[in-house]
Amino acid sequence: NSAAFMLTLTEKEKRQRNIWQILDAIHDEALRTIPGIRRIQLKEMGVDVMATAAAPIHLILAGPDFQVLHQLGEQLLELCRTDPLLRENFYQPALTWTLNPNAYELVLNLPKLQELGLTPADVAQQAYYALTGGLASEFYRLPFVRQGTIRVRLEEPQRRHLGDLANLFITTGDGRQVPLSHIAEIRPKPIPTVIEHDNFRRVIGLTGYYRIGKMPSMDLAMEIEAKAFQKLNFPPGYTMEMRGDMTQMMDSFRRLFIGLGLAIVFMYLILVAQFRSFLGPFQMTASLPLELSGVFFGLWLMKMAFSSVSIMAVIVLSGIDITTAILLLDMIVRFREQGMPRDEAIKRACPERLRPILMTSCTTMAAMVPLAFFPGTGMDAYQSLGVVIVFGLIVGTILSLFDIPIMHTYVDDFQQWLNRILRRRGQR
């Protein structure tokens, strides 16, 4: 038997405990007060960063035999409950299925079945309908409107115990009745409550949850896998793999990193067309790695993991940082086209472009501060986006004001050196 219910909490500003403290309190109280409870699983189904229809931590054990899989699963579950590090960071560990001990199999005596003119299908069908029941007819109160069905099966006292199944009479083709125990042996055979497969393999899953502010989901999944291979004895043909957030994050990371690379390439090509130079845009894109120092510092300071939302923020931040470089270099190039020496052009362009650069960065940071430090209900999932942009802009803007003029000087010196080499070869 199982039951499910949903709770709607008040806004987090109006309560003293966060959602994870409430879930843990319900979990502990249910295990303590409800007798005979086998499993309780609490999920956050809102719009928070951990909202999910499935557990974010999911590892599978794969192998050919159900009983060996269940044994390995129980050992892994016990490891998660007893290991100090896993017990502190891994919440509500549970297996996706267990073995049902109240299951039996019928081992038929085929020679006796042949003597009685019965087939295994006849025995299975009669036993099934006697215990579970079968649709006999339907009754109608209105024309062409079915009101109900008539199910025929044994009464409850006749199908309550295992002995009732053994004493069940099977009818042969000529009308004779023989007890089931005369033609079959009833043996206990535990079976999985759910038959689960992954890539055509029999598997059992371990699921659970992590908490914000503690070990991230990817680190926690890898820690569970490492300790499982270290402490459990896997027979030949059995293995362990990661699923859940781990595989989804790796796929998201791969796609977002491809998107980040394409964004940088397209920005470079646009700058090449604008400045009519292949070397000039390098000094702009070279400032992009500087913002990452602020990104990782901000995530470390706020105790957040580098996630797919963070990569999206880095893509946005790259566009803002390129804007800063364009504002500064465009003014330097204009002054140099007017005949001003390079160093003098840099000295004049930096103070003149300082105000628009700071205004652009400060207005963007001001818009992101509420999201980064005071996220409202439902915006927790995007808090890392605000953190990445705020800290990335602070560090990236300050360092870019020094890096871009320096890079312009080095690139210009390289271009002059390259031009001298080409002129000498042309004179020869």
VONU-969773 format. One record per residue (C-alpha): residue in one letter; z negated, y negated, x. Coordinates in steps of 0.001 Angstrom, whole numbers, padded with zeros to 6 digits, always signed. Example, Ala and Ser with C-alpha at 12.3 -4.5 7.8 and 13.67 -1.06 7.14 Angstrom:
A-007800+004500+012300
S-007140+001060+013670
//
This chain:
N+000000+000000+000000
S+000686-003526+001149
A+000232-007056-000105
A+001662-010439+000842
F+000591-013969+000079
M+001442-017511+001160
L-000861-020417+001962
T+000045-024095+001973
L-002099-026130+004345
T-002867-029810+004151
E-001318-032155+006691
K-002662-031672+010187
E-004029-035231+010267
K-006333-034361+007348
R-007893-031193+008799
Q-010043-030520+011824
R-008466-027208+012873
N-004850-026601+013797
I-002752-023940+012145
W-003334-021381+014898
Q-007114-021662+014650
I-006865-021147+010892
L-004610-018099+011286
D-006913-016551+013878
A-009945-017130+011649
I-008197-015462+008684
H-007122-012557+010888
D-010626-011912+012251
E-012298-012303+008854
A-009839-009920+007173
L-010381-007214+009784
R-014133-007627+009471
T-014476-007655+005682
I-011589-005563+004255
P-012387-001839+004593
G-009595+000539+005565
I-007125-002162+006547
R-004593-000828+009048
R-002578-003899+009903
I-002522-007596+009139
Q+000234-009917+010276
L+000113-013672+009788
K+003242-015782+010239
E+003832-019512+010364
M+006781-020092+008030
G+007017-023878+008183
V+009111-026134+010403
D+006900-026006+013467
V+008207-025035+016889
M+006930-021485+016345
A+008243-021102+012808
T+010074-017807+012560
A+010777-015023+010113
A+010114-012528+012896
A+007604-012340+015709
P+008727-014384+018742
I+007439-011760+021210
H+009347-008520+020687
L+009714-005655+023144
I+011227-002260+022384
L+010608+001209+023778
A+013692+003426+023590
G+013904+007198+023880
P+014999+010386+022106
D+011709+011664+020599
F+009716+009898+017879
Q+006348+011329+018888
V+006743+010359+022553
L+007842+006881+021504
H+004806+006519+019271
Q+002520+007702+022065
L+004010+005163+024491
G+003752+002474+021831
E+000062+003190+021257
Q-000578+003050+025011
L+001257-000269+025276
L-000660-001652+022297
E-003961-000614+023868
L-002901-002261+027138
C-002257-005555+025341
R-005664-005384+023666
T-007666-004524+026790
D-005967-006464+029592
P-007840-009794+029994
L-004741-011937+030549
L-002752-010389+027704
R-005716-010404+025327
E-006159-014137+025896
N-002496-015088+025414
F-000956-012376+023194
Y-001942-012697+019536
Q-001661-010135+016719
P+000004-007355+018739
A+001367-004630+016470
L+003882-001798+016453
T+006907-001956+014175
W+006170+001527+012835
T+003616+004297+013057
L+003575+008022+012352
N+002702+009025+008801
P+000288+011999+009054
N+000646+012854+005348
A+004146+014262+005737
Y+005220+017891+005569
E+008365+019933+006005
L+009547+023015+004148
V+010650+025899+006371
L+012743+028045+004041
N+013061+031816+004240
L+016835+032125+004102
P+016996+035927+003496
K+014744+035591+000437
L+016813+032672-000804
Q+019941+034795-000600
E+018257+037619-002519
L+017313+035194-005300
G+020686+033464-005332
L+019251+030101-004262
T+020439+027561-001718
P+018322+025092+000304
A+019790+022291-001808
D+018553+023976-005018
V+015001+024234-003665
A+014965+020670-002354
Q+016328+019258-005612
Q+013844+021057-007857
A+010879+020174-005619
Y+011969+016546-005462
Y+012382+016146-009211
A+009091+017918-009927
L+007101+015588-007680
T+009058+012338-007857
G+010774+012737-011185
G+014325+012360-012343
L+016223+010286-014867
A+016648+012368-017997
S+018074+009867-020455
E+018173+006251-021570
F+017222+004850-024919
Y+018648+001859-026737
R+017167-000336-029407
L+020124-002674-029674
P+023779-001689-029413
F+024990-001575-025797
V+021688-003002-024516
R+019638-000560-022441
Q+015937-000955-023131
G+014475+001658-020809
T+014822+005007-019080
I+013172+008372-019590
R+011846+009953-016380
V+010727+013594-016339
R+008240+014872-013756
L+005002+016828-013477
E+001792+015251-014659
E-000462+013571-012121
P-003052+016422-011895
Q-000225+018892-011152
R+001160+016991-008138
R-001928+015565-006516
H-002722+018081-003739
L-000750+020053-001183
G-001632+023285-002977
D+000159+021998-006061
L+003370+021880-004048
A+002851+025433-002784
N+002291+026683-006351
L+005364+024892-007685
F+007726+027293-009456
I+011397+027299-008492
T+013870+028495-011138
T+016658+030799-009996
G+020142+030992-011413
D+019263+033917-013728
G+016160+032178-015103
R+013498+033789-012948
Q+010695+031626-011545
V+009160+032140-008109
P+006433+030073-006433
L+007566+027839-003619
S+005084+029473-001234
H+006980+032767-001716
I+010230+031417-000269
A+009084+028616+002064
E+006343+027690+004492
I+004813+024219+004286
R+004087+022741+007715
P+002633+019332+008573
K+005140+017127+010371
P+004242+013462+010991
I+007265+011213+010570
P+007853+007517+011317
T+007116+005111+008510
V+010347+003310+009491
I+013319+004793+011341
E+014354+002095+013792
H+017440+002121+016022
D+018843-000190+018682
N+022337+000479+020042
F+022241+004005+018559
R+018903+004735+020269
R+015587+005557+018639
V+013145+002758+019376
I+009688+001486+018545
G+008925-002206+018828
L+005887-004171+019936
T+005622-007573+018270
G+003205-010450+018571
Y+002759-014191+018868
Y+001938-016775+021511
R+000147-020094+021234
I+001231-023603+022166
G-000599-024809+025256
K-001018-021327+026703
M+001393-018956+028427
P+004982-019576+027198
S+006774-016830+025321
M+009203-015966+028141
D+006434-015729+030742
L+004275-013697+028372
A+007067-011230+027561
M+007826-010726+031257
E+004113-010251+032002
I+003824-007559+029309
E+006914-005783+030622
A+005711-005903+034238
K+002268-004506+033404
A+003765-001829+031161
F+006002-000502+033949
Q+003058-000705+036326
K+000428+001096+034238
L+002327+003330+031797
N+003994+006609+032680
F+007528+006560+031262
P+009073+010044+030969
P+012723+010475+031994
G+015053+009043+029375
Y+012592+006416+028120
T+012806+002723+028912
M+011551-000676+027820
E+013587-003795+027006
M+012976-007329+025762
R+014069-008706+022428
G+012900-011600+020240
D+012661-015100+021704
M+013445-013851+025197
T+016996-012730+024438
Q+017615-015678+022106
M+016436-018160+024734
M+018576-016600+027455
D+021629-016811+025210
S+020780-020408+024255
F+020205-021344+027898
R+023569-019889+028887
R+025421-021833+026201
L+023564-025088+026809
F+024031-024910+030579
I+027743-024402+029987
G+027669-027432+027688
L+025793-029469+030301
G+028331-028547+032966
L+031256-029441+030707
A+029600-032752+029813
I+029264-033679+033496
V+032878-032672+034193
F+034233-034713+031279
M+032103-037725+032238
Y+033450-037496+035774
L+037066-037338+034571
I+036557-040347+032289
L+035043-042315+035173
V+037946-041322+037423
A+040359-042774+034886
Q+038265-045921+034468
F+037650-046689+038157
R+040945-045176+039382
S+039175-043319+042150
F+038054-039751+042781
L+035256-040624+045193
G+033811-043560+043264
P+032472-041554+040282
F+030579-039272+042677
Q+028083-042048+043323
M+027391-042196+039586
T+027015-038476+038950
A+024902-038128+042107
S+022097-039988+040345
L+021803-037298+037649
P+019579-034901+039669
L+017038-037699+040158
E+016158-037686+036475
L+015155-034006+036647
S+012075-034884+038706
G+010824-036988+035804
V+011816-034295+033310
F+009804-031521+034964
F+006876-033834+035683
G+006707-034830+032013
L+006876-031234+030795
W+004159-030235+033270
L+001965-033161+032251
M+002325-032364+028535
K+001915-028593+029165
M+005280-027709+027673
A+007845-025103+028647
F+011444-025826+029585
S+013212-024771+026387
S+016589-025086+024718
V+015442-028356+023120
S+014673-029662+026613
I+018195-028829+027784
M+019616-030750+024816
A+017473-033712+025866
V+018767-033450+029450
I+022342-033681+028123
V+021426-036844+026188
L+019571-038209+029212
S+022600-037644+031437
G+024701-039894+029226
I+022073-042653+029328
D+021752-042367+033106
I+025518-042609+033552
T+025442-045795+031464
T+022965-047305+033930
A+025225-046405+036841
I+028293-047867+035122
L+026521-051167+034377
L+025500-051601+037998
L+028635-050371+039750
D+030968-052266+037448
M+029323-055540+038465
I+029435-054597+042169
V+033147-053786+041928
R+033863-057073+040128
F+032150-059122+042826
R+034014-057252+045551
E+037342-057828+043795
Q+036551-061554+043936
G+036427-061298+047725
M+032666-061025+048161
P+031406-058790+051018
R+029973-055442+050027
D+026342-056098+050923
E+026401-059519+049286
A+027950-058020+046134
I+025148-055451+045948
K+022462-058120+046414
R+023885-060240+043590
A+024769-057425+041176
C+021374-055699+041172
P+019302-058682+039902
E+021955-059614+037336
R+022172-056097+035903
L+018438-055430+036070
R+017685-057000+032680
P+020321-055120+030592
I+019448-051855+032353
L+015732-052267+031643
M+016396-053381+028062
T+018530-050296+027408
S+015973-047934+028923
C+012926-049592+027349
T+014374-049647+023825
T+015310-045969+024111
M+011844-045080+025415
A+010168-047119+022678
A+012101-045162+020060
M+011106-041839+021649
V+007402-042554+022284
P+006270-041585+018731
L+008192-038309+018954
A+006902-037549+022455
F+003213-038365+021974
F+002553-038605+018216
P+004878-036141+016461
G+004439-035976+012731
T+004319-032869+010602
G+007545-030941+011011
M+008605-032796+014170
D+006623-030662+016619
A+009731-028630+017361
Y+011402-031693+018881
Q+008451-033082+020823
S+009853-031805+024120
L+013056-033772+023425
G+011063-036998+023321
V+009018-036049+026396
V+012132-035261+028448
I+013881-038508+027514
V+010817-040740+028051
F+009765-039360+031438
G+013351-038803+032559
L+014226-042423+031793
I+011139-043782+033548
V+011805-041921+036780
G+015601-041916+036538
T+015903-045661+035879
I+013601-046633+038741
L+015232-044287+041237
S+018759-045153+040095
L+018204-048822+040930
F+017735-047731+044547
D+019999-044690+044640
I+023191-046189+043200
P+023498-049088+045711
I+022728-046701+048577
M+025272-044149+047350
H+027841-046921+046902
T+027318-047937+050526
Y+027749-044378+051818
V+030802-043701+049647
D+032393-046988+050701
D+031757-046217+054385
F+033291-042780+053911
Q+036367-044273+052225
Q+036835-046779+055048
W+036472-044039+057657
L+038949-041856+055790
N+041433-044748+055518
R+041208-045375+059261
I+041915-041706+059990
L+044915-041705+057660
R+046309-044936+059167
R+046053-043534+062693
R+047902-040405+061686
G+050526-042524+059938
Q+051095-044601+063088
R+051670-041441+065115
//
